[in-house]
């Protein structure tokens, strides 16, 4: 990991969303370098090692602004409530724009003068819009602030974006990815080190959309295992990037676990799976217990295409649970659409639901939290499937 050099000593860094995760890691890294840290977050209690609140920010000489605060909902257009749309637009796009606007008069007086947005490169591949359009729009709004403000304040303030190449282990990732996701993630330290590298750059370094691993390689970092939660384990590629780590391509067993971005040559049809879906549901049914039903309390409907396809259900609300062909007797809380081949791989542990969802192989309608609960259930069944 990058050593501190003391180059930020005496500087004031204002960070949004710094009560935990990536924002907190950047704050601690800068603080160890001697920087004054001012944080703004929805968490109201002050962190003992990160003094300062939004109310004291105006009294400080601001040198660096980090727009890290973000809201996420990976739901499609019809499944995203208006309140959630407003929240994402307000926190991500509006929050970044207005916080930058408020800080710019102070930043103009600084010799360092840097705005860093935790947002992705502007990638217009429809893959990144079709499953979570509202989130993508809100996140790209942060990136568009970089595009515009870098030009508007060229020579006065450096404005850049930073985005991870792979998933980062945070509370948000635990919520989205479910149990066991951390082994496919890197630590927040990689983002903190990458941000630190950017802060050391001159004002002329502006308008860049930086990937954490790339800038650290330029800094001479060769061993990225130090950033892995589980060194050597395949890493989950992050959203909005069309290029993925070689380990994903080489090690992920399931075909199509990474986005298929180029037109592929026709593939031969998969070998028939004689009753594979029915057999999977039979094993699932044998695995059900009252405790599993009590802990889950959800009804899942599967719309499967291909061999043994059709509509299937998994009822984990009724006593003892139930599975079967056709629609459930009560309305499903979650509807999952995918191919039968990927369904069998998912339940046998060869295809992670998160990977399937991110690549468009799995479409989910309904309650995302309950969808995540199903992944935990799958992990318990993998040994038998």
C-alpha positions as CSV (number, residue, x, y, z in Angstrom):
1,X,0.0,0.0,0.0
2,X,1.1,3.5,-0.7
3,X,3.0,5.2,2.2
4,X,2.0,8.6,3.4
5,X,4.4,11.4,2.5
6,X,3.0,14.3,4.5
7,X,2.1,16.3,1.3
8,X,-1.4,16.9,2.6
9,X,-0.2,18.3,5.9
10,X,-2.2,21.4,6.8
11,X,-4.7,21.0,4.0
12,X,-8.4,20.9,4.6
13,X,-10.3,18.0,3.0
14,X,-14.2,18.1,2.9
15,X,-15.7,14.6,2.3
16,X,-19.3,13.7,1.8
17,X,-20.6,10.3,2.9
18,X,-17.6,9.7,5.2
19,X,-19.2,8.0,8.1
20,X,-18.2,4.6,6.8
21,X,-16.8,2.6,3.8
22,X,-14.9,4.4,1.1
23,X,-15.5,7.9,2.3
24,X,-14.1,7.0,5.8
25,X,-11.1,5.3,4.3
26,X,-10.2,8.3,2.2
27,X,-10.6,10.5,5.3
28,X,-8.4,8.4,7.5
29,X,-5.7,8.2,4.8
30,X,-5.6,12.0,4.4
31,X,-5.8,12.5,8.2
32,X,-2.7,10.3,8.7
33,X,-0.9,12.6,6.2
34,X,-1.7,15.6,8.4
35,X,-4.8,16.9,6.7
36,X,-7.7,18.6,8.4
37,X,-10.8,16.5,7.7
38,X,-14.3,17.9,7.5
39,X,-17.1,15.3,6.9
40,X,-20.7,15.4,5.9
41,X,-22.8,12.3,6.2
42,X,-26.3,11.2,7.2
43,X,-24.8,9.5,10.2
44,X,-25.2,12.1,12.9
45,X,-22.7,11.0,15.6
46,X,-19.2,12.2,15.1
47,X,-16.4,9.7,14.5
48,X,-13.7,10.1,17.2
49,X,-10.8,10.1,14.7
50,X,-12.6,12.3,12.1
51,X,-13.3,15.7,13.8
52,X,-15.6,18.2,12.1
53,X,-19.1,18.5,10.8
54,X,-20.9,20.1,7.9
55,X,-21.5,23.1,10.1
56,X,-17.8,23.9,10.6
57,X,-17.0,23.4,6.9
58,X,-17.6,27.0,6.0
59,X,-15.2,28.2,8.6
60,X,-12.3,26.2,7.1
61,X,-10.0,26.8,4.1
62,X,-11.1,24.1,1.8
63,X,-8.4,22.6,-0.4
64,X,-9.9,19.3,-1.5
65,X,-13.6,18.3,-2.0
66,X,-14.5,14.6,-2.3
67,X,-18.0,13.9,-3.5
68,X,-18.5,10.4,-2.2
69,X,-22.1,10.3,-0.9
70,X,-24.2,8.1,-3.0
71,X,-27.6,6.3,-3.0
72,X,-28.2,3.1,-5.0
73,X,-31.2,1.0,-6.0
74,X,-30.6,-1.6,-8.7
75,X,-34.2,-1.8,-9.9
76,X,-35.7,-1.3,-13.3
77,X,-37.9,1.5,-14.4
78,X,-41.3,0.1,-13.3
79,X,-39.9,-1.3,-10.0
80,X,-38.2,1.9,-8.8
81,X,-40.5,4.0,-6.5
82,X,-40.7,7.7,-7.2
83,X,-39.2,8.4,-3.7
84,X,-36.2,6.2,-4.5
85,X,-35.7,7.9,-7.9
86,X,-35.8,11.3,-6.1
87,X,-33.3,10.1,-3.5
88,X,-30.8,8.9,-6.0
89,X,-31.1,12.0,-8.1
90,X,-30.8,14.3,-5.0
91,X,-27.9,12.5,-3.3
92,X,-25.8,11.6,-6.4
93,X,-26.3,14.3,-9.0
94,X,-27.8,17.2,-7.2
95,X,-25.7,16.7,-4.1
96,X,-22.5,16.6,-6.0
97,X,-23.4,19.6,-8.1
98,X,-24.5,21.8,-5.2
99,X,-21.7,20.7,-2.8
100,X,-19.2,21.6,-5.5
101,X,-20.9,24.9,-6.1
102,X,-20.7,25.7,-2.4
103,X,-17.0,24.8,-2.1
104,X,-15.7,26.3,-5.4
105,X,-15.2,29.9,-4.0
106,X,-13.0,28.4,-1.3
107,X,-11.2,26.0,-3.6
108,X,-10.3,28.9,-6.0
109,X,-8.1,30.3,-3.2
110,X,-6.2,27.1,-2.6
111,X,-2.9,26.1,-4.2
112,X,-4.0,22.4,-4.3
113,X,-7.7,22.9,-5.3
114,X,-9.1,19.6,-6.2
115,X,-12.6,18.1,-6.6
116,X,-12.8,14.3,-6.7
117,X,-16.1,12.6,-7.5
118,X,-16.5,8.9,-6.8
119,X,-18.2,8.2,-10.1
120,X,-17.6,6.0,-13.2
121,X,-16.4,6.8,-16.7
122,X,-19.3,7.8,-19.0
123,X,-20.0,4.5,-20.8
124,X,-23.1,4.6,-23.0
125,X,-23.2,0.9,-23.5
126,X,-27.0,0.1,-23.1
127,X,-26.0,-2.9,-20.9
128,X,-25.4,-0.4,-18.0
129,X,-28.8,1.2,-18.4
130,X,-31.3,-1.5,-19.1
131,X,-31.5,-3.1,-15.6
132,X,-31.2,0.1,-13.4
133,X,-31.7,3.1,-15.5
134,X,-32.4,5.6,-12.7
135,X,-29.3,4.6,-10.8
136,X,-27.1,4.9,-13.9
137,X,-28.6,8.3,-14.7
138,X,-28.0,9.6,-11.2
139,X,-24.4,8.2,-11.1
140,X,-23.5,9.5,-14.5
141,X,-24.8,12.9,-13.4
142,X,-21.8,13.0,-11.0
143,X,-19.5,12.1,-13.9
144,X,-21.0,14.9,-16.0
145,X,-20.1,17.3,-13.3
146,X,-16.5,16.3,-13.8
147,X,-16.8,16.7,-17.6
148,X,-18.2,20.2,-17.2
149,X,-16.4,21.6,-14.2
150,X,-13.0,20.4,-15.3
151,X,-13.4,22.7,-18.4
152,X,-15.1,25.5,-16.6
153,X,-12.4,25.8,-13.9
154,X,-9.4,24.7,-15.9
155,X,-6.2,26.2,-14.4
156,X,-8.0,27.0,-11.1
157,X,-9.3,23.7,-9.8
158,X,-8.5,20.1,-10.8
159,X,-11.7,18.1,-11.2
160,X,-11.5,14.3,-11.7
161,X,-13.5,11.1,-11.2
162,X,-12.3,7.9,-9.5
163,X,-13.9,4.5,-9.9
164,X,-12.9,1.0,-8.8
165,X,-12.0,-1.7,-11.3
166,X,-13.5,-4.4,-9.0
167,X,-16.2,-4.5,-6.4
168,X,-15.2,-2.9,-3.0
169,X,-16.2,-4.5,0.2
170,X,-18.6,-2.1,2.0
171,X,-21.9,-2.3,3.9
172,X,-23.6,-1.4,0.6
173,X,-22.0,-4.3,-1.2
174,X,-23.0,-6.7,1.6
175,X,-26.6,-5.5,1.1
176,X,-26.5,-5.9,-2.7
177,X,-24.4,-9.0,-3.0
178,X,-25.5,-11.0,0.1
179,X,-23.6,-13.5,2.1
180,X,-20.1,-14.5,0.9
181,X,-19.7,-11.6,-1.5
182,X,-16.7,-10.2,0.4
183,X,-14.4,-12.9,-0.9
184,X,-14.9,-11.4,-4.4
185,X,-14.1,-7.9,-3.3
186,X,-11.2,-5.6,-2.6
187,X,-10.7,-3.6,0.6
188,X,-11.6,0.1,0.7
189,X,-7.8,0.8,1.1
190,X,-7.3,0.6,-2.7
191,X,-9.6,3.5,-3.2
192,X,-8.0,5.5,-0.4
193,X,-4.6,5.0,-1.9
194,X,-5.8,5.9,-5.4
195,X,-7.5,9.0,-4.1
196,X,-4.3,10.0,-2.3
197,X,-2.3,9.6,-5.6
198,X,-4.7,11.9,-7.3
199,X,-4.5,14.6,-4.5
200,X,-0.7,14.8,-5.1
201,X,-1.2,15.7,-8.7
202,X,-0.9,19.3,-10.0
203,X,-4.0,21.3,-11.0
204,X,-3.2,20.6,-14.6
205,X,-4.2,17.0,-14.0
206,X,-7.9,17.5,-14.6
207,X,-10.9,16.1,-16.5
208,X,-9.8,12.5,-16.0
209,X,-11.9,9.4,-15.3
210,X,-9.5,7.3,-13.3
211,X,-9.6,3.6,-12.5
212,X,-8.1,2.8,-9.1
213,X,-5.8,-0.1,-10.3
214,X,-4.5,1.9,-13.3
215,X,-3.3,4.9,-11.3
216,X,-1.7,2.7,-8.7
217,X,0.2,0.8,-11.3
218,X,1.5,4.1,-12.5
219,X,2.6,4.7,-8.9
220,X,4.6,1.5,-9.1
221,X,2.2,-0.8,-7.2
222,X,2.7,-4.4,-8.5
223,X,1.2,-6.5,-5.7
224,X,-2.6,-6.0,-5.6
225,X,-3.2,-9.1,-3.4
226,X,-2.7,-6.7,-0.4
227,X,-6.0,-5.1,-1.3
228,X,-7.9,-8.3,-1.7
229,X,-10.2,-9.6,1.0
230,X,-9.3,-13.1,-0.1
231,X,-6.1,-13.1,-2.1
232,X,-6.2,-15.2,-5.2
233,X,-9.9,-15.4,-5.3
234,X,-11.7,-14.2,-8.5
235,X,-12.8,-10.6,-8.2
236,X,-16.2,-9.3,-9.1
237,X,-15.9,-6.6,-11.8
238,X,-17.5,-3.3,-11.0
239,X,-20.4,-1.7,-12.8
240,X,-20.0,0.5,-15.9
241,X,-16.6,-1.0,-17.1
242,X,-16.5,-3.0,-20.3
243,X,-13.0,-4.4,-19.5
244,X,-12.8,-6.9,-16.7
245,X,-9.9,-8.5,-14.9
246,X,-8.4,-11.5,-16.6
247,X,-9.2,-13.6,-13.5
248,X,-12.9,-13.2,-14.1
249,X,-12.6,-14.5,-17.7
250,X,-10.3,-17.4,-16.7
251,X,-11.7,-18.5,-13.4
252,X,-15.5,-17.9,-13.4
253,X,-17.0,-21.3,-14.4
254,X,-20.3,-20.2,-15.8
255,X,-20.5,-19.1,-19.5
256,X,-21.7,-15.5,-19.8
257,X,-21.0,-14.5,-16.2
258,X,-19.4,-11.3,-17.5
259,X,-21.2,-9.0,-19.9
260,X,-21.1,-10.1,-23.5
261,X,-20.3,-6.8,-25.1
262,X,-19.3,-8.0,-28.6
263,X,-21.4,-10.0,-31.0
264,X,-20.4,-13.5,-30.6
265,X,-20.2,-16.3,-33.2
266,X,-23.2,-18.7,-33.0
267,X,-22.7,-21.2,-30.3
268,X,-23.9,-24.8,-30.6
269,X,-27.1,-25.4,-28.5
270,X,-26.4,-26.7,-25.0
271,X,-26.7,-30.4,-24.4
272,X,-30.2,-31.4,-23.2
273,X,-30.6,-31.5,-19.5
274,X,-33.0,-34.2,-18.9
275,X,-35.3,-32.9,-16.2
276,X,-32.5,-30.8,-14.7
277,X,-34.8,-28.1,-13.5
278,X,-37.3,-30.6,-12.0
279,X,-34.4,-32.4,-10.3
280,X,-33.1,-29.1,-8.9
281,X,-36.5,-28.2,-7.5
282,X,-36.8,-31.8,-6.0
283,X,-33.6,-31.3,-4.1
284,X,-34.6,-27.8,-3.0
285,X,-37.9,-29.2,-1.7
286,X,-36.1,-31.9,0.3
287,X,-33.9,-29.2,1.8
288,X,-36.8,-27.1,3.1
289,X,-37.4,-26.8,6.8
290,X,-39.7,-24.8,9.0
291,X,-36.7,-22.8,10.1
292,X,-35.7,-21.9,6.5
293,X,-39.3,-20.8,5.8
294,X,-39.5,-18.8,9.0
295,X,-36.2,-17.1,8.2
296,X,-37.1,-16.2,4.6
297,X,-40.8,-15.5,4.4
298,X,-41.0,-14.9,0.7
299,X,-42.6,-16.4,-2.4
300,X,-40.3,-16.7,-5.5
301,X,-41.5,-17.2,-9.1
302,X,-39.1,-18.3,-11.8
303,X,-39.7,-17.6,-15.5
304,X,-37.4,-20.0,-17.2
305,X,-36.6,-20.2,-21.0
306,X,-35.1,-23.2,-22.7
307,X,-35.0,-26.9,-21.9
308,X,-37.5,-27.8,-19.0
309,X,-38.5,-24.1,-19.0
310,X,-41.8,-22.4,-18.1
311,X,-43.0,-21.0,-14.8
312,X,-41.9,-22.5,-11.5
313,X,-42.3,-21.3,-7.9
314,X,-40.7,-21.6,-4.6
315,X,-43.0,-20.8,-1.7
316,X,-41.1,-20.0,1.5
317,X,-44.1,-18.4,3.3
318,X,-46.5,-21.4,3.7
319,X,-45.8,-23.8,6.6
320,X,-43.0,-26.3,5.6
321,X,-42.6,-24.5,2.3
322,X,-43.5,-25.7,-1.2
323,X,-42.2,-25.8,-4.7
324,X,-43.7,-26.7,-8.1
325,X,-44.5,-26.1,-11.7
326,X,-46.8,-23.2,-12.5
327,X,-47.6,-20.0,-10.7
328,X,-47.7,-19.8,-6.9
329,X,-51.1,-19.7,-5.1
330,X,-50.3,-16.3,-3.7
331,X,-48.6,-13.3,-5.5
332,X,-44.9,-13.7,-5.7
333,X,-42.6,-11.3,-3.8
334,X,-39.8,-11.8,-6.4
335,X,-40.0,-12.8,-10.0
336,X,-36.7,-14.0,-11.6
337,X,-36.3,-14.5,-15.3
338,X,-33.4,-16.5,-16.8
339,X,-32.5,-19.5,-18.9
340,X,-32.9,-23.0,-17.5
341,X,-29.2,-23.6,-18.0
342,X,-28.2,-20.6,-15.9
343,X,-30.9,-21.4,-13.3
344,X,-29.3,-24.9,-12.7
345,X,-25.8,-23.3,-12.5
346,X,-27.0,-20.7,-10.1
347,X,-28.6,-23.2,-7.7
348,X,-25.5,-25.4,-7.9
349,X,-23.1,-22.6,-7.0
350,X,-21.5,-22.4,-10.4
351,X,-23.0,-19.0,-11.2
352,X,-23.3,-16.3,-8.6
353,X,-26.7,-14.5,-8.7
354,X,-24.9,-11.1,-8.4
355,X,-22.8,-11.9,-11.5
356,X,-25.8,-13.2,-13.4
357,X,-27.8,-10.0,-12.5
358,X,-24.9,-7.6,-13.4
359,X,-24.4,-9.3,-16.8
360,X,-28.1,-9.3,-17.7
361,X,-28.5,-13.1,-17.5
362,X,-30.8,-12.7,-14.5
363,X,-33.7,-10.2,-14.4
364,X,-35.3,-9.5,-11.1
365,X,-38.7,-7.9,-10.4
366,X,-39.9,-7.2,-6.9
367,X,-38.3,-7.0,-3.5
368,X,-34.5,-7.0,-4.0
369,X,-33.8,-7.6,-0.2
370,X,-35.8,-10.9,-0.5
371,X,-33.9,-11.8,-3.7
372,X,-30.7,-11.5,-1.7
373,X,-32.2,-13.8,1.0
374,X,-32.6,-16.5,-1.7
375,X,-28.8,-16.4,-2.4
376,X,-28.1,-17.3,1.2
377,X,-30.5,-20.2,0.9
378,X,-28.7,-21.3,-2.3
379,X,-25.3,-21.3,-0.4
380,X,-26.8,-23.8,2.1
381,X,-27.9,-26.1,-0.7
382,X,-24.9,-26.0,-3.0
383,X,-23.3,-29.1,-1.5
384,X,-26.4,-31.2,-2.4
385,X,-26.9,-29.8,-5.9
